[in-house]
Amino acid sequence: MKLPKLLALTKENRRVYPLELTVNDRKLEQLVIDPHFEEKHDDYMSDEKIWGIIKFLNDKRFIPTKRKKE
């Protein structure tokens, strides 16, 4: 998938992209990608792949599950 034009680059080098997405009836307007994944996962992960995964969530509903007590 093709990424939209970058909106901003934060001082932490996070990349901010415009987004129109609704998940669980919540509208999201930005996708912020932190570059930490590049340290260990850049050989198979990219902003484009993250964008594609996120777009898959559009108009979906997810029911939270209970967390196990430690």
N, C-alpha and C positions, 0 to 999 in steps of 0.2 A: 504494500500500500504506500501511496505517496504521502509524505508529511505535508501539512500546511506550512506556510511561512512562519518562521520563528518570531514570537512576540517579544521575548526578552531573554537575556542571559543574566542570572542573578550573580551576586558577588561570590556565591558558593559554587558557581559554574553550573547551576541547575538550568535546564532549558525549559522554557515556558512556551507552549503551543496553544493556539485557540482551539476550543472544543465545543461541540454541541452534542451533549449526551444526556440521557435520562436513565437513571438506575434507581429502582425502588421509588419511583416518582420524584426523585431529586434531580434537578437540573444542574449539570456541571458545565462550566464555561472555560476551564483551563486544564491542560494536562501539564504537570510539572514532572520532569524526569531528572532525577539525581544521577550524577555521573559515577556513583560508587560501583555500579554493576560492571563498569568497564575494567576494573582492576582484576577481576577473576573470570568474567563471563563475556568479554568482548569478542571472543572467537565465534560465539553463536547467538549473541543477543545484540540488538541495536535499537535505536529510537524507532525505526520503521516497524520492527517486530512488536515492540511495546505498543505502538499506535494501533496496530492491527488487533492485538489482544483486547485493548481497551474498547475499540469500536465494536467488537463482538458483544460487549456488555450492554449496548444501547437497547433501551426499551425492555430490559429484562427485570425480573423481580427475584430477589434472593432472600431466603429466610435464614436468619442467623441461627447457629447451633450453640448449645451451651458449651462452655469451656470446661475442661476437666480441672478439678481442684488438685493442686499440687501438694 
